[in-house]
Amino acid sequence: MRAFVGPLTRDLANAALAMAQSELLVWRAENPQGLKCSVDLTNLERVDTSALAVVLGLQRYARSLGFELVWAAMPAALLELAKLSSVDRLLARA
């Protein structure tokens, strides 16, 4: 799936989540038998707790569509937020 680019903060979270959910619908249509979708976070620049909420929301949405997300190149700042929030074990990383 196309990766997030730039910052993912509170001001951008709702729009980013809606766009990513649309992309997951396209991915599902193109990969009806797919069980895992990789999301590359290489170009994610600045994050706050809203980014973590987007990531977890996308995981929940993907599961509702019948597949799992795997996060590639998760930024250290996002992983640290996940650890501080005790949800790092919920994030499947490539």
Backbone hydrogen bonds, N-H to C=O, Kabsch-Sander energy under -0.5 kcal/mol:
donor,donor_aa,acceptor,acceptor_aa,energy
6,G,43,N,-2.7
8,L,46,R,-3.6
12,L,9,T,-1.5
13,A,9,T,-1.4
14,N,10,R,-0.5
16,A,12,L,-2.6
17,L,13,A,-2.7
18,A,14,N,-2.3
19,M,15,A,-2.4
20,A,16,A,-2.5
21,Q,17,L,-2.5
22,S,18,A,-1.8
23,E,19,M,-2.1
24,L,20,A,-2.2
25,L,21,Q,-1.8
26,V,22,S,-1.8
27,W,23,E,-2.7
28,R,24,L,-2.7
29,A,25,L,-2.1
30,E,26,V,-2.2
31,N,27,W,-1.5
34,G,31,N,-1.7
37,C,68,E,-2.6
39,V,70,V,-2.9
40,D,1,M,-0.8
40,D,38,S,-0.5
41,L,39,V,-0.5
41,L,72,A,-3.0
44,L,41,L,-1.8
45,E,6,G,-2.3
45,E,43,N,-0.6
48,D,8,L,-1.1
51,A,48,D,-1.3
52,L,48,D,-1.1
53,A,49,T,-1.9
54,V,50,S,-2.2
55,V,51,A,-2.5
56,L,52,L,-2.5
57,G,53,A,-2.4
58,L,54,V,-2.6
59,Q,55,V,-2.1
60,R,56,L,-2.1
61,Y,57,G,-2.3
62,A,58,L,-2.9
63,R,59,Q,-2.3
64,S,60,R,-1.7
65,L,61,Y,-1.0
65,L,62,A,-0.8
66,G,63,R,-1.2
67,F,62,A,-2.1
68,E,35,L,-2.8
70,V,37,C,-2.6
71,W,92,A,-3.2
72,A,39,V,-2.9
72,A,70,V,-0.5
79,L,75,P,-2.3
80,E,76,A,-2.5
81,L,77,A,-2.0
82,A,78,L,-2.2
83,K,79,L,-2.3
84,L,80,E,-2.7
85,S,81,L,-1.7
86,S,83,K,-1.3
87,V,82,A,-2.8
88,D,82,A,-1.0
90,L,87,V,-1.9
91,L,88,D,-1.3
92,A,90,L,-0.7
93,R,91,L,-0.5
94,A,71,W,-2.4
